[in-house]
Amino acid sequence: QVTLVESGGGLVQAGGSLRLSCTASGGIFSSYAMGWFRQAPGKEREFVAATRWNGDVAYYVDSVKGRFSISRDNAKNLVYLQMIELKPDDTAVYYCAAASGRSGTPSPAWYEYDYWGQGTQVTVSS
């Protein structure tokens, strides 16, 4: 069983930056692909970014390319989402997720992920 805990959310003005962190416990963190998803009120959960087990490959949804960066530290069981040039449309609850059954290969599909954190709120004011 893997437990994921996100932190780093908050309120920021448009154009600002935040760095989200996700701490994992249990399981073998270095074997999991890790992803970030978000869900805004009244909208479906949306893929944001994902990275391979060793961090050498990353995927992003088009709307965040060039502004968000996913990274991981396997020695510390941490995955990060660095967000810059934030926009009001980025407002959502952000979730960290781990995929154990894909040999560490990232996926944009939420159903590929086995473990989820409780989420952290990101609010971007205009």
Disulfide bonds with the S-S distance in Angstrom:
Cys22-Cys96 2.06
